[in-house]
Amino acid sequence: MSKQPEHKTIAKNRKAYHEYDIEETFEAGVALTGTEVRSLREGGGQLTDTFALVRQGEAWLHGLHIKPYSHGNRANVEPDRKRKLLLHKKQIRYLYEKVQKVGMTLIPLSIYFSESGLVKVELGLARGKKTYDKRASMAERDHKRDLDRALKERSRE
């Protein structure tokens, strides 16, 4: 029996792990309208150049593009509007302190539907990588891939 994943992924931010060192992850809900949720069910979400900010005790998601719902007519909202993230107050305070004092940033790693059908965003508390860090992680990934290939070839023989 294969175990089904607990959530259906809508979009992933593939560049996030290359550009940033992710230190902690958080799960947050997103305040959306009905047509936005329907559009996401059609596969209309994009996380490129998306970031999160904490302003006046609230967390906001900027740059998330949700294309207009095909049957939404006038109920559709602006595709690139900022959206409120739903987090506990303690989590928001914690994230605000980390972002302000330590100089970290909040990056959305993925957006998905939970088991109960709610739209969730996985946020990463991240620190930007320098160019030499990126090269080192690329070299490490290449080395791991070569090692896996060699082991696979060896097991075939």
ABEGO torsion letter per residue (X at the ends): XBBBBABBBABBBAAAAAABBBABBBBBBBBBBAAAAAAAAAGABBABGBBBBBBGGBBBBBGBBBBBBAAAEAABBBAABBBBBBBBAAAAAAAAAAAAAAGBBBBBABBBBBAAGBBBBBBBBBBBBBAAAAAAAAAAAAAAAAAAAAAAAAAAX
